[in-house]
């Protein structure tokens, strides 16, 4: 039995600061580039954050949007890209698409492409 193991956490085995930094980096890169290649676990972990940020960016209040995006994204260009994407899309959900690519040679983890759906 695995006592004192938090199984509900995404990216288990990393401390809180590292986990948050990985998610912020992935989210920032996805908004800047539009699509990234990463592992399936990381893609599944960052997807709820992406959806939350886009839903916040779709609201009318600009200052709350900027504050929320600054807390969750690293760069100003990523924040601007998130706001631009939220303003141009008519979707209310399903903002991302995960497409499997291949298995990595070193550790056989599944690599996927995470992209924003237009």
N, CA, C and O atoms as a GROMACS GRO file, in nm:
protein
  472
    1UNK      N    1   0.083  -0.118   0.000
    1UNK     CA    2   0.000   0.000   0.000
    1UNK      C    3   0.087   0.125   0.000
    1UNK      O    4   0.189   0.130   0.070
    2UNK      N    5   0.049   0.224  -0.077
    2UNK     CA    6   0.127   0.346  -0.088
    2UNK      C    7   0.066   0.452   0.002
    2UNK      O    8  -0.020   0.529  -0.041
    3UNK      N    9   0.109   0.456   0.125
    3UNK     CA   10   0.060   0.557   0.218
    3UNK      C   11   0.128   0.691   0.191
    3UNK      O   12   0.242   0.696   0.146
    4UNK      N   13   0.058   0.797   0.220
    4UNK     CA   14   0.110   0.934   0.210
    4UNK      C   15   0.153   0.968   0.067
    4UNK      O   16   0.241   1.051   0.047
    5UNK      N   17   0.092   0.905  -0.031
    5UNK     CA   18   0.121   0.934  -0.170
    5UNK      C   19   0.001   1.004  -0.230
    5UNK      O   20  -0.110   0.951  -0.228
    6UNK      N   21   0.022   1.124  -0.284
    6UNK     CA   22  -0.088   1.202  -0.341
    6UNK      C   23  -0.104   1.163  -0.487
    6UNK      O   24  -0.032   1.212  -0.574
    7UNK      N   25  -0.198   1.075  -0.513
    7UNK     CA   26  -0.216   1.023  -0.648
    7UNK      C   27  -0.296   1.117  -0.736
    7UNK      O   28  -0.297   1.101  -0.859
    8UNK      N   29  -0.364   1.214  -0.678
    8UNK     CA   30  -0.446   1.305  -0.758
    8UNK      C   31  -0.364   1.416  -0.823
    8UNK      O   32  -0.415   1.486  -0.910
    9UNK      N   33  -0.239   1.431  -0.783
    9UNK     CA   34  -0.156   1.537  -0.840
    9UNK      C   35  -0.104   1.498  -0.977
    9UNK      O   36  -0.061   1.385  -0.998
   10UNK      N   37  -0.108   1.592  -1.068
   10UNK     CA   38  -0.046   1.570  -1.198
   10UNK      C   39   0.104   1.590  -1.181
   10UNK      O   40   0.148   1.666  -1.095
   11UNK      N   41   0.182   1.522  -1.261
   11UNK     CA   42   0.329   1.526  -1.253
   11UNK      C   43   0.376   1.490  -1.113
   11UNK      O   44   0.455   1.562  -1.052
   12UNK      N   45   0.326   1.379  -1.062
   12UNK     CA   46   0.360   1.334  -0.928
   12UNK      C   47   0.509   1.300  -0.922
   12UNK      O   48   0.567   1.255  -1.020
   13UNK      N   49   0.568   1.322  -0.808
   13UNK     CA   50   0.710   1.297  -0.790
   13UNK      C   51   0.794   1.423  -0.797
   13UNK      O   52   0.914   1.419  -0.774
   14UNK      N   53   0.730   1.535  -0.829
   14UNK     CA   54   0.802   1.663  -0.832
   14UNK      C   55   0.748   1.751  -0.721
   14UNK      O   56   0.632   1.739  -0.682
   15UNK      N   57   0.832   1.839  -0.671
   15UNK     CA   58   0.782   1.928  -0.567
   15UNK      C   59   0.693   2.035  -0.629
   15UNK      O   60   0.687   2.049  -0.751
   16UNK      N   61   0.625   2.111  -0.545
   16UNK     CA   62   0.521   2.204  -0.590
   16UNK      C   63   0.578   2.313  -0.680
   16UNK      O   64   0.518   2.346  -0.782
   17UNK      N   65   0.693   2.368  -0.643
   17UNK     CA   66   0.751   2.475  -0.723
   17UNK      C   67   0.792   2.428  -0.862
   17UNK      O   68   0.771   2.498  -0.961
   18UNK      N   69   0.850   2.309  -0.869
   18UNK     CA   70   0.890   2.255  -0.998
   18UNK      C   71   0.768   2.224  -1.084
   18UNK      O   72   0.768   2.250  -1.205
   19UNK      N   73   0.664   2.170  -1.023
   19UNK     CA   74   0.543   2.137  -1.095
   19UNK      C   75   0.479   2.263  -1.153
   19UNK      O   76   0.436   2.265  -1.269
   20UNK      N   77   0.471   2.368  -1.072
   20UNK     CA   78   0.414   2.495  -1.119
   20UNK      C   79   0.499   2.557  -1.230
   20UNK      O   80   0.445   2.612  -1.326
   21UNK      N   81   0.630   2.548  -1.218
   21UNK     CA   82   0.718   2.604  -1.320
   21UNK      C   83   0.703   2.530  -1.452
   21UNK      O   84   0.702   2.592  -1.558
   22UNK      N   85   0.691   2.398  -1.448
   22UNK     CA   86   0.673   2.320  -1.570
   22UNK      C   87   0.542   2.358  -1.638
   22UNK      O   88   0.539   2.375  -1.759
   23UNK      N   89   0.435   2.371  -1.560
   23UNK     CA   90   0.305   2.405  -1.618
   23UNK      C   91   0.306   2.546  -1.676
   23UNK      O   92   0.248   2.569  -1.783
   24UNK      N   93   0.369   2.640  -1.608
   24UNK     CA   94   0.376   2.777  -1.659
   24UNK      C   95   0.458   2.784  -1.787
   24UNK      O   96   0.421   2.854  -1.881
   25UNK      N   97   0.569   2.710  -1.792
   25UNK     CA   98   0.652   2.707  -1.913
   25UNK      C   99   0.576   2.647  -2.031
   25UNK      O  100   0.582   2.699  -2.142
   26UNK      N  101   0.506   2.537  -2.006
   26UNK     CA  102   0.431   2.474  -2.114
   26UNK      C  103   0.319   2.564  -2.164
   26UNK      O  104   0.298   2.577  -2.285
   27UNK      N  105   0.248   2.628  -2.072
   27UNK     CA  106   0.138   2.716  -2.110
   27UNK      C  107   0.190   2.836  -2.189
   27UNK      O  108   0.132   2.874  -2.291
   28UNK      N  109   0.299   2.895  -2.143
   28UNK     CA  110   0.357   3.010  -2.213
   28UNK      C  111   0.402   2.971  -2.353
   28UNK      O  112   0.376   3.043  -2.450
   29UNK      N  113   0.469   2.858  -2.366
   29UNK     CA  114   0.516   2.814  -2.497
   29UNK      C  115   0.401   2.782  -2.590
   29UNK      O  116   0.408   2.809  -2.710
   30UNK      N  117   0.294   2.724  -2.536
   30UNK     CA  118   0.180   2.690  -2.621
   30UNK      C  119   0.112   2.816  -2.675
   30UNK      O  120   0.074   2.819  -2.792
   31UNK      N  121   0.097   2.918  -2.593
   31UNK     CA  122   0.034   3.040  -2.643
   31UNK      C  123   0.123   3.114  -2.741
   31UNK      O  124   0.073   3.174  -2.837
   32UNK      N  125   0.254   3.112  -2.720
   32UNK     CA  126   0.344   3.183  -2.811
   32UNK      C  127   0.354   3.112  -2.945
   32UNK      O  128   0.346   3.176  -3.050
   33UNK      N  129   0.372   2.979  -2.944
   33UNK     CA  130   0.399   2.905  -3.066
   33UNK      C  131   0.274   2.842  -3.129
   33UNK      O  132   0.274   2.810  -3.248
   34UNK      N  133   0.169   2.824  -3.052
   34UNK     CA  134   0.047   2.766  -3.107
   34UNK      C  135   0.042   2.616  -3.098
   34UNK      O  136  -0.066   2.557  -3.095
   35UNK      N  137   0.159   2.552  -3.094
   35UNK     CA  138   0.162   2.406  -3.080
   35UNK      C  139   0.298   2.366  -3.025
   35UNK      O  140   0.400   2.426  -3.060
   36UNK      N  141   0.299   2.264  -2.940
   36UNK     CA  142   0.422   2.216  -2.880
   36UNK      C  143   0.421   2.063  -2.880
   36UNK      O  144   0.315   2.001  -2.883
   37UNK      N  145   0.539   2.004  -2.877
   37UNK     CA  146   0.554   1.860  -2.863
   37UNK      C  147   0.603   1.832  -2.722
   37UNK      O  148   0.703   1.888  -2.678
   38UNK      N  149   0.532   1.746  -2.651
   38UNK     CA  150   0.565   1.715  -2.513
   38UNK      C  151   0.517   1.574  -2.482
   38UNK      O  152   0.463   1.506  -2.570
   39UNK      N  153   0.536   1.529  -2.359
   39UNK     CA  154   0.489   1.397  -2.322
   39UNK      C  155   0.338   1.402  -2.292
   39UNK      O  156   0.281   1.508  -2.268
   40UNK      N  157   0.278   1.286  -2.293
   40UNK     CA  158   0.134   1.280  -2.271
   40UNK      C  159   0.096   1.324  -2.130
   40UNK      O  160  -0.007   1.389  -2.111
   41UNK      N  161   0.177   1.289  -2.032
   41UNK     CA  162   0.147   1.328  -1.894
   41UNK      C  163   0.150   1.480  -1.878
   41UNK      O  164   0.064   1.537  -1.812
   42UNK      N  165   0.249   1.543  -1.937
   42UNK     CA  166   0.258   1.689  -1.927
   42UNK      C  167   0.144   1.756  -2.002
   42UNK      O  168   0.091   1.857  -1.956
   43UNK      N  169   0.106   1.701  -2.116
   43UNK     CA  170  -0.004   1.758  -2.192
   43UNK      C  171  -0.135   1.749  -2.115
   43UNK      O  172  -0.214   1.843  -2.113
   44UNK      N  173  -0.158   1.636  -2.051
   44UNK     CA  174  -0.279   1.620  -1.971
   44UNK      C  175  -0.278   1.710  -1.848
   44UNK      O  176  -0.383   1.754  -1.801
   45UNK      N  177  -0.159   1.737  -1.795
   45UNK     CA  178  -0.150   1.821  -1.676
   45UNK      C  179  -0.173   1.968  -1.709
   45UNK      O  180  -0.230   2.040  -1.627
   46UNK      N  181  -0.129   2.014  -1.826
   46UNK     CA  182  -0.138   2.156  -1.859
   46UNK      C  183  -0.271   2.192  -1.924
   46UNK      O  184  -0.307   2.310  -1.928
   47UNK      N  185  -0.344   2.096  -1.976
   47UNK     CA  186  -0.470   2.125  -2.045
   47UNK      C  187  -0.572   2.198  -1.958
   47UNK      O  188  -0.630   2.296  -2.006
   48UNK      N  189  -0.598   2.159  -1.834
   48UNK     CA  190  -0.693   2.236  -1.752
   48UNK      C  191  -0.649   2.380  -1.727
   48UNK      O  192  -0.733   2.470  -1.722
   49UNK      N  193  -0.519   2.403  -1.713
   49UNK     CA  194  -0.468   2.539  -1.694
   49UNK      C  195  -0.493   2.622  -1.819
   49UNK      O  196  -0.533   2.738  -1.809
   50UNK      N  197  -0.469   2.566  -1.935
   50UNK     CA  198  -0.492   2.636  -2.062
   50UNK      C  199  -0.639   2.675  -2.075
   50UNK      O  200  -0.671   2.788  -2.111
   51UNK      N  201  -0.727   2.580  -2.047
   51UNK     CA  202  -0.870   2.606  -2.060
   51UNK      C  203  -0.915   2.715  -1.962
   51UNK      O  204  -0.997   2.801  -1.997
   52UNK      N  205  -0.861   2.711  -1.841
   52UNK     CA  206  -0.897   2.813  -1.742
   52UNK      C  207  -0.851   2.952  -1.786
   52UNK      O  208  -0.924   3.049  -1.772
   53UNK      N  209  -0.730   2.960  -1.839
   53UNK     CA  210  -0.676   3.090  -1.882
   53UNK      C  211  -0.755   3.146  -2.000
   53UNK      O  212  -0.779   3.267  -2.007
   54UNK      N  213  -0.794   3.061  -2.091
   54UNK     CA  214  -0.872   3.110  -2.205
   54UNK      C  215  -1.010   3.156  -2.161
   54UNK      O  216  -1.059   3.257  -2.211
   55UNK      N  217  -1.072   3.084  -2.070
   55UNK     CA  218  -1.203   3.125  -2.020
   55UNK      C  219  -1.193   3.259  -1.946
   55UNK      O  220  -1.284   3.342  -1.957
   56UNK      N  221  -1.086   3.281  -1.872
   56UNK     CA  222  -1.066   3.409  -1.804
   56UNK      C  223  -1.043   3.519  -1.907
   56UNK      O  224  -1.094   3.630  -1.891
   57UNK      N  225  -0.968   3.489  -2.011
   57UNK     CA  226  -0.937   3.590  -2.113
   57UNK      C  227  -1.059   3.626  -2.198
   57UNK      O  228  -1.061   3.732  -2.260
   58UNK      N  229  -1.160   3.540  -2.200
   58UNK     CA  230  -1.281   3.569  -2.277
   58UNK      C  231  -1.376   3.665  -2.205
   58UNK      O  232  -1.471   3.713  -2.265
   59UNK      N  233  -1.351   3.692  -2.079
   59UNK     CA  234  -1.439   3.782  -2.005
   59UNK      C  235  -1.417   3.926  -2.049
   59UNK      O  236  -1.318   3.958  -2.116
   60UNK      N  237  -1.510   4.011  -2.011
   60UNK     CA  238  -1.506   4.151  -2.054
   60UNK      C  239  -1.406   4.235  -1.976
   60UNK      O  240  -1.349   4.330  -2.030
   61UNK      N  241  -1.384   4.202  -1.848
   61UNK     CA  242  -1.299   4.283  -1.762
   61UNK      C  243  -1.152   4.264  -1.798
   61UNK      O  244  -1.097   4.156  -1.775
   62UNK      N  245  -1.089   4.365  -1.852
   62UNK     CA  246  -0.954   4.353  -1.903
   62UNK      C  247  -0.850   4.346  -1.792
   62UNK      O  248  -0.754   4.270  -1.802
   63UNK      N  249  -0.867   4.423  -1.687
   63UNK     CA  250  -0.766   4.425  -1.580
   63UNK      C  251  -0.760   4.292  -1.506
   63UNK      O  252  -0.651   4.244  -1.474
   64UNK      N  253  -0.875   4.230  -1.479
   64UNK     CA  254  -0.873   4.099  -1.415
   64UNK      C  255  -0.811   3.995  -1.507
   64UNK      O  256  -0.743   3.903  -1.460
   65UNK      N  257  -0.833   4.008  -1.635
   65UNK     CA  258  -0.771   3.917  -1.732
   65UNK      C  259  -0.620   3.930  -1.729
   65UNK      O  260  -0.549   3.830  -1.725
   66UNK      N  261  -0.571   4.053  -1.730
   66UNK     CA  262  -0.426   4.076  -1.730
   66UNK      C  263  -0.363   4.025  -1.601
   66UNK      O  264  -0.256   3.964  -1.605
   67UNK      N  265  -0.427   4.048  -1.489
   67UNK     CA  266  -0.374   3.999  -1.360
   67UNK      C  267  -0.369   3.847  -1.355
   67UNK      O  268  -0.270   3.790  -1.310
   68UNK      N  269  -0.475   3.783  -1.402
   68UNK     CA  270  -0.478   3.637  -1.399
   68UNK      C  271  -0.374   3.577  -1.492
   68UNK      O  272  -0.310   3.477  -1.458
   69UNK      N  273  -0.356   3.637  -1.608
   69UNK     CA  274  -0.259   3.585  -1.702
   69UNK      C  275  -0.116   3.610  -1.656
   69UNK      O  276  -0.029   3.526  -1.679
   70UNK      N  277  -0.090   3.724  -1.592
   70UNK     CA  278   0.044   3.751  -1.541
   70UNK      C  279   0.082   3.653  -1.431
   70UNK      O  280   0.200   3.619  -1.416
   71UNK      N  281  -0.016   3.607  -1.353
   71UNK     CA  282   0.013   3.513  -1.246
   71UNK      C  283   0.041   3.373  -1.300
   71UNK      O  284   0.108   3.294  -1.234
   72UNK      N  285  -0.010   3.342  -1.420
   72UNK     CA  286   0.002   3.206  -1.470
   72UNK      C  287   0.094   3.191  -1.590
   72UNK      O  288   0.131   3.078  -1.624
   73UNK      N  289   0.132   3.299  -1.655
   73UNK     CA  290   0.221   3.292  -1.771
   73UNK      C  291   0.346   3.374  -1.743
   73UNK      O  292   0.344   3.466  -1.662
   74UNK      N  293   0.456   3.339  -1.810
   74UNK     CA  294   0.583   3.404  -1.783
   74UNK      C  295   0.604   3.534  -1.860
   74UNK      O  296   0.652   3.631  -1.803
   75UNK      N  297   0.568   3.537  -1.987
   75UNK     CA  298   0.605   3.651  -2.069
   75UNK      C  299   0.484   3.732  -2.109
   75UNK      O  300   0.370   3.685  -2.106
   76UNK      N  301   0.512   3.856  -2.147
   76UNK     CA  302   0.405   3.944  -2.194
   76UNK      C  303   0.354   3.899  -2.330
   76UNK      O  304   0.235   3.914  -2.360
   77UNK      N  305   0.442   3.845  -2.414
   77UNK     CA  306   0.398   3.798  -2.544
   77UNK      C  307   0.302   3.680  -2.532
   77UNK      O  308   0.208   3.666  -2.611
   78UNK      N  309   0.326   3.595  -2.433
   78UNK     CA  310   0.234   3.483  -2.410
   78UNK      C  311   0.098   3.534  -2.363
   78UNK      O  312  -0.006   3.481  -2.404
   79UNK      N  313   0.098   3.636  -2.277
   79UNK     CA  314  -0.028   3.693  -2.230
   79UNK      C  315  -0.104   3.758  -2.344
   79UNK      O  316  -0.226   3.741  -2.355
   80UNK      N  317  -0.033   3.831  -2.428
   80UNK     CA  318  -0.099   3.894  -2.544
   80UNK      C  319  -0.154   3.790  -2.641
   80UNK      O  320  -0.263   3.806  -2.696
   81UNK      N  321  -0.079   3.682  -2.661
   81UNK     CA  322  -0.125   3.577  -2.750
   81UNK      C  323  -0.249   3.507  -2.693
   81UNK      O  324  -0.339   3.471  -2.768
   82UNK      N  325  -0.253   3.488  -2.562
   82UNK     CA  326  -0.370   3.427  -2.499
   82UNK      C  327  -0.492   3.515  -2.514
   82UNK      O  328  -0.601   3.466  -2.542
   83UNK      N  329  -0.476   3.645  -2.495
   83UNK     CA  330  -0.588   3.738  -2.509
   83UNK      C  331  -0.634   3.742  -2.655
   83UNK      O  332  -0.755   3.742  -2.681
   84UNK      N  333  -0.540   3.745  -2.749
   84UNK     CA  334  -0.576   3.746  -2.891
   84UNK      C  335  -0.651   3.620  -2.930
   84UNK      O  336  -0.750   3.626  -3.003
   85UNK      N  337  -0.604   3.504  -2.882
   85UNK     CA  338  -0.672   3.379  -2.914
   85UNK      C  339  -0.812   3.375  -2.855
   85UNK      O  340  -0.907   3.330  -2.919
   86UNK      N  341  -0.826   3.423  -2.731
   86UNK     CA  342  -0.956   3.421  -2.665
   86UNK      C  343  -1.055   3.515  -2.734
   86UNK      O  344  -1.174   3.485  -2.740
   87UNK      N  345  -1.007   3.627  -2.785
   87UNK     CA  346  -1.096   3.722  -2.851
   87UNK      C  347  -1.138   3.674  -2.990
   87UNK      O  348  -1.248   3.706  -3.035
   88UNK      N  349  -1.052   3.598  -3.058
   88UNK     CA  350  -1.085   3.556  -3.194
   88UNK      C  351  -1.166   3.427  -3.200
   88UNK      O  352  -1.235   3.403  -3.299
   89UNK      N  353  -1.160   3.344  -3.098
   89UNK     CA  354  -1.232   3.217  -3.104
   89UNK      C  355  -1.377   3.234  -3.060
   89UNK      O  356  -1.410   3.318  -2.977
   90UNK      N  357  -1.462   3.151  -3.118
   90UNK     CA  358  -1.603   3.151  -3.080
   90UNK      C  359  -1.636   3.029  -2.995
   90UNK      O  360  -1.751   3.011  -2.956
   91UNK      N  361  -1.537   2.946  -2.968
   91UNK     CA  362  -1.559   2.825  -2.890
   91UNK      C  363  -1.581   2.857  -2.743
   91UNK      O  364  -1.534   2.959  -2.693
   92UNK      N  365  -1.652   2.768  -2.675
   92UNK     CA  366  -1.669   2.782  -2.531
   92UNK      C  367  -1.595   2.672  -2.456
   92UNK      O  368  -1.578   2.681  -2.334
   93UNK      N  369  -1.552   2.568  -2.527
   93UNK     CA  370  -1.473   2.461  -2.466
   93UNK      C  371  -1.398   2.389  -2.577
   93UNK      O  372  -1.420   2.415  -2.695
   94UNK      N  373  -1.310   2.298  -2.539
   94UNK     CA  374  -1.236   2.222  -2.638
   94UNK      C  375  -1.134   2.306  -2.712
   94UNK      O  376  -1.128   2.305  -2.835
   95UNK      N  377  -1.053   2.380  -2.637
   95UNK     CA  378  -0.958   2.472  -2.698
   95UNK      C  379  -0.830   2.403  -2.744
   95UNK      O  380  -0.756   2.458  -2.826
   96UNK      N  381  -0.802   2.284  -2.692
   96UNK     CA  382  -0.676   2.217  -2.724
   96UNK      C  383  -0.703   2.083  -2.790
   96UNK      O  384  -0.810   2.023  -2.775
   97UNK      N  385  -0.602   2.036  -2.865
   97UNK     CA  386  -0.607   1.905  -2.928
   97UNK      C  387  -0.477   1.834  -2.897
   97UNK      O  388  -0.369   1.891  -2.909
   98UNK      N  389  -0.487   1.708  -2.856
   98UNK     CA  390  -0.370   1.626  -2.826
   98UNK      C  391  -0.363   1.516  -2.931
   98UNK      O  392  -0.455   1.434  -2.944
   99UNK      N  393  -0.253   1.514  -3.006
   99UNK     CA  394  -0.233   1.415  -3.112
   99UNK      C  395  -0.108   1.334  -3.082
   99UNK      O  396  -0.001   1.393  -3.067
  100UNK      N  397  -0.117   1.202  -3.073
  100UNK     CA  398   0.002   1.122  -3.044
  100UNK      C  399   0.100   1.123  -3.161
  100UNK      O  400   0.060   1.117  -3.278
  101UNK      N  401   0.229   1.130  -3.129
  101UNK     CA  402   0.333   1.130  -3.231
  101UNK      C  403   0.406   0.996  -3.238
  101UNK      O  404   0.394   0.923  -3.337
  102UNK      N  405   0.481   0.963  -3.132
  102UNK     CA  406   0.562   0.842  -3.130
  102UNK      C  407   0.602   0.814  -2.986
  102UNK      O  408   0.573   0.892  -2.896
  103UNK      N  409   0.669   0.703  -2.967
  103UNK     CA  410   0.726   0.671  -2.838
  103UNK      C  411   0.872   0.713  -2.837
  103UNK      O  412   0.946   0.687  -2.932
  104UNK      N  413   0.914   0.778  -2.729
  104UNK     CA  414   1.051   0.826  -2.718
  104UNK      C  415   1.146   0.708  -2.702
  104UNK      O  416   1.113   0.611  -2.634
  105UNK      N  417   1.263   0.717  -2.763
  105UNK     CA  418   1.358   0.607  -2.764
  105UNK      C  419   1.414   0.580  -2.625
  105UNK      O  420   1.428   0.465  -2.585
  106UNK      N  421   1.448   0.685  -2.551
  106UNK     CA  422   1.518   0.666  -2.424
  106UNK      C  423   1.436   0.598  -2.316
  106UNK      O  424   1.484   0.506  -2.251
  107UNK      N  425   1.312   0.643  -2.295
  107UNK     CA  426   1.231   0.589  -2.186
  107UNK      C  427   1.094   0.537  -2.230
  107UNK      O  428   1.013   0.500  -2.146
  108UNK      N  429   1.069   0.535  -2.359
  108UNK     CA  430   0.946   0.482  -2.418
  108UNK      C  431   0.821   0.555  -2.368
  108UNK      O  432   0.715   0.495  -2.356
  109UNK      N  433   0.834   0.683  -2.339
  109UNK     CA  434   0.715   0.760  -2.303
  109UNK      C  435   0.652   0.814  -2.430
  109UNK      O  436   0.720   0.841  -2.529
  110UNK      N  437   0.521   0.828  -2.427
  110UNK     CA  438   0.447   0.869  -2.545
  110UNK      C  439   0.461   1.019  -2.566
  110UNK      O  440   0.426   1.098  -2.478
  111UNK      N  441   0.511   1.059  -2.682
  111UNK     CA  442   0.521   1.199  -2.718
  111UNK      C  443   0.396   1.239  -2.795
  111UNK      O  444   0.350   1.165  -2.882
  112UNK      N  445   0.342   1.356  -2.763
  112UNK     CA  446   0.221   1.404  -2.827
  112UNK      C  447   0.242   1.547  -2.872
  112UNK      O  448   0.334   1.616  -2.828
  113UNK      N  449   0.156   1.591  -2.962
  113UNK     CA  450   0.152   1.731  -3.002
  113UNK      C  451   0.031   1.794  -2.935
  113UNK      O  452  -0.081   1.746  -2.951
  114UNK      N  453   0.054   1.900  -2.862
  114UNK     CA  454  -0.054   1.976  -2.798
  114UNK      C  455  -0.068   2.106  -2.875
  114UNK      O  456   0.028   2.182  -2.887
  115UNK      N  457  -0.188   2.131  -2.930
  115UNK     CA  458  -0.207   2.248  -3.013
  115UNK      C  459  -0.338   2.317  -2.979
  115UNK      O  460  -0.432   2.255  -2.930
  116UNK      N  461  -0.342   2.446  -3.006
  116UNK     CA  462  -0.464   2.524  -2.989
  116UNK      C  463  -0.552   2.504  -3.112
  116UNK      O  464  -0.504   2.514  -3.225
  117UNK      N  465  -0.678   2.476  -3.089
  117UNK     CA  466  -0.773   2.455  -3.198
  117UNK      C  467  -0.833   2.590  -3.236
  117UNK      O  468  -0.883   2.663  -3.150
  118UNK      N  469  -0.827   2.624  -3.362
  118UNK     CA  470  -0.876   2.753  -3.406
  118UNK      C  471  -1.027   2.753  -3.425
  118UNK      O  472  -1.084   2.856  -3.462
   0.00000   0.00000   0.00000
